[in-house]
Amino acid sequence: MLAELLARHEETARARLDGHSYDYIAGGGAEEISVREAAAAWRRIRLRPRVLRDVTEVDTSCEVAGIRVSAPVLVAPTAFHAIAHPDGEVETARGVAAAGGLMIVATRSNADLDAVVAALGSPWLFQVYVMRDRDITASLVERAARLGARALVLTGDAPVLSRRRHGHILPPLTEDQYLGNLRPLLKPGTRISWDTAQDPSITFETIGWLRELSGLPVYVKGVLRGDDAAACLDAGAAGVVVSNHGGRQLDRAVAAAVALPGVVAAVGGRGEVLVDGGIRSGIDILIALAMGARAVLVGRPVSWALASDGAAGVQQLLDALRDDLREAMALAGARAIADVDRSLVASG
Ligand SMILES: Cc1cc2nc3c(=O)[nH]c(=O)nc-3n(C[C@H](O)[C@H](O)[C@H](O)COP(=O)(O)O)c2cc1C
């Protein structure tokens, strides 16, 4: 059972990790109200399944960002995988590759991008934090484009980082570990904690800057409002990720499940809408797709799988999510992703 697998991964991870690292992954902003609400918001929505649809064969494959995927489930960008596994993002990538999954590699990766890309051996996306030093940001984005990233995912909801459990912002890492992927891009005189911190001055114009710099489609992650989604597309974005950053930024930001319909309506088919936050089952994925998302992202479950069982855990998790979606689709009378439409949702 998927729920048991998720619980086992998290329990094992909790036993293995030091308390600070565990809290960094599990926690969120302020009182963690948004963290607690995320999964519950998906569970409040009800379905209206179809019957007599011959679901002998159910196909979960589809296209996201122009990439054919075996299921619409992406690995969310999460920083600092070295806290969960000594090989960091390289180990995650091994698991993703084994499952035939699609990973959004984070700016704040501990492992060097070269090694992560080699371990993936398949298409990938790159998450961008625009740092105060735009030259370092530009070098990083150009490097990602050179190494074959198929799209950029600009995180828009973290102009500053929120303070988390025990007043921490970052997990326990040395400066060298913190830099990770950024190390080859530093210049003499770089003031690490200032220059590589997120630039709070980013605007919708940043979308065009990234597009020109990389020649890649840009998705904006962290969008919770229809007007913002429309503005992102007007500024040249290929799509948006409806997300409250797993409840890790502004606490009491609305749950993704609640924000999704408004964003889908505002986008009106002009771009792709992805969604994340509290996705823990095939039924959650089915509901997200029925509400108009093209795919979902999964964050913490991947971190727990990585800390618990390394690449094998990540593979097992992604396979289990795909199988769970297949079962949910069969029970809802959907043979293919194209059959998962708004009429399946009974309320919400
Ligand atoms: C440990 C951790 C680190 C994260 N780091 C980033 C990051 O560097 N950039 C980003 O855009 N989102 C980051 N996120 C947010 C995830 O991409 C995603 O939005 C969130 O985890 C989804 O919620 P879920 O964990 O309930 O699946 C992070 C999340 C976690 C748990």
The ligand as an SDF file (V2000), in Angstrom:
LIG
                    3D

 31 33  0  0  0  0  0  0  0  0999 V2000
   13.3800   20.0620    2.0010 C   0  0  0  0  0  0  0  0  0  0  0  0
   12.6920   20.9060    0.9510 C   0  0  0  0  0  0  0  0  0  0  0  0
   13.4440   21.7930    0.2200 C   0  0  0  0  0  0  0  0  0  0  0  0
   12.8220   22.5540   -0.7850 C   0  0  0  0  0  0  0  0  0  0  0  0
   13.5910   23.3600   -1.5710 N   0  0  0  0  0  0  0  0  0  0  0  0
   13.0070   24.0390   -2.5910 C   0  0  0  0  0  0  0  0  0  0  0  0
   13.7980   24.8070   -3.4780 C   0  0  0  0  0  0  0  0  0  0  0  0
   15.0200   24.8850   -3.3550 O   0  0  0  0  0  0  0  0  0  0  0  0
   13.1530   25.4690   -4.4810 N   0  0  0  0  0  0  0  0  0  0  0  0
   11.7940   25.3990   -4.6620 C   0  0  0  0  0  0  0  0  0  0  0  0
   11.2490   26.0100   -5.5860 O   0  0  0  0  0  0  0  0  0  0  0  0
   11.0300   24.6550   -3.8370 N   0  0  0  0  0  0  0  0  0  0  0  0
   11.5970   23.9730   -2.8180 C   0  0  0  0  0  0  0  0  0  0  0  0
   10.8190   23.2060   -1.9960 N   0  0  0  0  0  0  0  0  0  0  0  0
    9.3550   23.1210   -2.2510 C   0  0  0  0  0  0  0  0  0  0  0  0
    9.0330   21.9500   -3.1700 C   0  0  0  0  0  0  0  0  0  0  0  0
    9.4950   22.1800   -4.4830 O   0  0  0  0  0  0  0  0  0  0  0  0
    7.5200   21.7040   -3.2640 C   0  0  0  0  0  0  0  0  0  0  0  0
    6.8760   22.9050   -3.6270 O   0  0  0  0  0  0  0  0  0  0  0  0
    6.8950   21.1750   -1.9820 C   0  0  0  0  0  0  0  0  0  0  0  0
    7.7860   20.3380   -1.2850 O   0  0  0  0  0  0  0  0  0  0  0  0
    5.6290   20.3890   -2.3460 C   0  0  0  0  0  0  0  0  0  0  0  0
    4.9770   19.9580   -1.2100 O   0  0  0  0  0  0  0  0  0  0  0  0
    5.1120   18.4560   -0.6040 P   0  0  0  0  0  0  0  0  0  0  0  0
    6.4410   18.4180    0.1030 O   0  0  0  0  0  0  0  0  0  0  0  0
    3.9490   18.3850    0.3180 O   0  0  0  0  0  0  0  0  0  0  0  0
    5.0160   17.4680   -1.7390 O   0  0  0  0  0  0  0  0  0  0  0  0
   11.4150   22.4440   -0.9890 C   0  0  0  0  0  0  0  0  0  0  0  0
   10.6740   21.5510   -0.2200 C   0  0  0  0  0  0  0  0  0  0  0  0
   11.2960   20.7850    0.7540 C   0  0  0  0  0  0  0  0  0  0  0  0
   10.4640   19.8110    1.5370 C   0  0  0  0  0  0  0  0  0  0  0  0
  1  2  1  0
  2  3  1  0
  2 30  2  0
  3  4  2  0
  4  5  1  0
  4 28  1  0
  5  6  2  0
  6  7  1  0
  6 13  1  0
  7  8  2  0
  7  9  1  0
  9 10  1  0
 10 11  2  0
 10 12  1  0
 12 13  2  0
 13 14  1  0
 14 15  1  0
 14 28  1  0
 15 16  1  0
 16 17  1  0
 16 18  1  0
 18 19  1  0
 18 20  1  0
 20 21  1  0
 20 22  1  0
 22 23  1  0
 23 24  1  0
 24 25  2  0
 24 26  1  0
 24 27  1  0
 28 29  2  0
 29 30  1  0
 30 31  1  0
M  END
$$$$
